[in-house]
Amino acid sequence: MMILVWLIDILVIGVKILGGRMNVNPILRYGLWLAVLSAVVAGIGVLGYLLVLLQHQLTELA
């Protein structure tokens, strides 16, 4: 249970950094933004790949 609290705390700190409410090095802020955007792009890529696999699976059944 305590691990969940720590994870939520880290998430809140990350959102504060991304939102500009915490004074940190700008390189850290830009790097964190780059990591978030890269994760979003990777997630969209995986979703697209899974949709293509689903389409191939459904066309084989028909």
C-alpha positions as a Markdown table, in Angstrom:
| # | Residue | x | y | z |
|---|---|---|---|---|
| 1 | Met | 0.0 | 0.0 | 0.0 |
| 2 | Met | 2.9 | 2.3 | 0.8 |
| 3 | Ile | 4.3 | 1.7 | -2.7 |
| 4 | Leu | 1.1 | 3.1 | -4.2 |
| 5 | Val | 1.4 | 6.2 | -2.1 |
| 6 | Trp | 5.0 | 6.7 | -3.3 |
| 7 | Leu | 4.0 | 6.2 | -6.9 |
| 8 | Ile | 1.2 | 8.7 | -6.6 |
| 9 | Asp | 3.7 | 11.2 | -5.0 |
| 10 | Ile | 6.2 | 10.7 | -7.8 |
| 11 | Leu | 3.4 | 11.3 | -10.3 |
| 12 | Val | 2.3 | 14.5 | -8.6 |
| 13 | Ile | 5.9 | 15.8 | -8.5 |
| 14 | Gly | 6.2 | 15.0 | -12.2 |
| 15 | Val | 3.1 | 16.9 | -13.0 |
| 16 | Lys | 4.3 | 19.9 | -11.0 |
| 17 | Ile | 7.6 | 19.9 | -12.9 |
| 18 | Leu | 5.8 | 19.6 | -16.3 |
| 19 | Gly | 3.4 | 22.3 | -15.4 |
| 20 | Gly | 6.1 | 24.7 | -14.2 |
| 21 | Arg | 5.1 | 24.9 | -10.6 |
| 22 | Met | 8.4 | 23.6 | -9.4 |
| 23 | Asn | 11.6 | 25.5 | -10.1 |
| 24 | Val | 13.9 | 23.0 | -11.8 |
| 25 | Asn | 16.6 | 23.1 | -14.4 |
| 26 | Pro | 14.9 | 23.8 | -17.8 |
| 27 | Ile | 16.9 | 20.9 | -19.3 |
| 28 | Leu | 15.2 | 18.5 | -16.9 |
| 29 | Arg | 11.8 | 19.9 | -17.7 |
| 30 | Tyr | 12.4 | 19.6 | -21.5 |
| 31 | Gly | 13.8 | 16.1 | -21.1 |
| 32 | Leu | 10.7 | 15.1 | -19.1 |
| 33 | Trp | 8.4 | 16.5 | -21.8 |
| 34 | Leu | 10.4 | 14.6 | -24.4 |
| 35 | Ala | 10.0 | 11.4 | -22.4 |
| 36 | Val | 6.3 | 11.9 | -22.0 |
| 37 | Leu | 5.8 | 12.7 | -25.7 |
| 38 | Ser | 8.0 | 9.7 | -26.7 |
| 39 | Ala | 5.9 | 7.4 | -24.5 |
| 40 | Val | 2.7 | 8.7 | -26.1 |
| 41 | Val | 4.1 | 8.2 | -29.6 |
| 42 | Ala | 5.2 | 4.7 | -28.7 |
| 43 | Gly | 1.8 | 3.9 | -27.3 |
| 44 | Ile | 0.1 | 5.1 | -30.4 |
| 45 | Gly | 2.5 | 2.9 | -32.5 |
| 46 | Val | 1.7 | -0.2 | -30.4 |
| 47 | Leu | -2.0 | 0.5 | -30.7 |
| 48 | Gly | -1.7 | 0.8 | -34.5 |
| 49 | Tyr | 0.3 | -2.4 | -34.7 |
| 50 | Leu | -2.3 | -4.3 | -32.6 |
| 51 | Leu | -5.1 | -3.0 | -34.8 |
| 52 | Val | -3.2 | -4.3 | -37.9 |
| 53 | Leu | -2.8 | -7.7 | -36.3 |
| 54 | Leu | -6.5 | -7.7 | -35.4 |
| 55 | Gln | -7.4 | -6.9 | -39.0 |
| 56 | His | -5.2 | -9.7 | -40.3 |
| 57 | Gln | -6.7 | -12.1 | -37.8 |
| 58 | Leu | -10.3 | -11.1 | -38.8 |
| 59 | Thr | -9.6 | -11.3 | -42.5 |
| 60 | Glu | -8.3 | -14.9 | -42.1 |
| 61 | Leu | -11.5 | -15.9 | -40.4 |
| 62 | Ala | -13.7 | -14.5 | -43.1 |
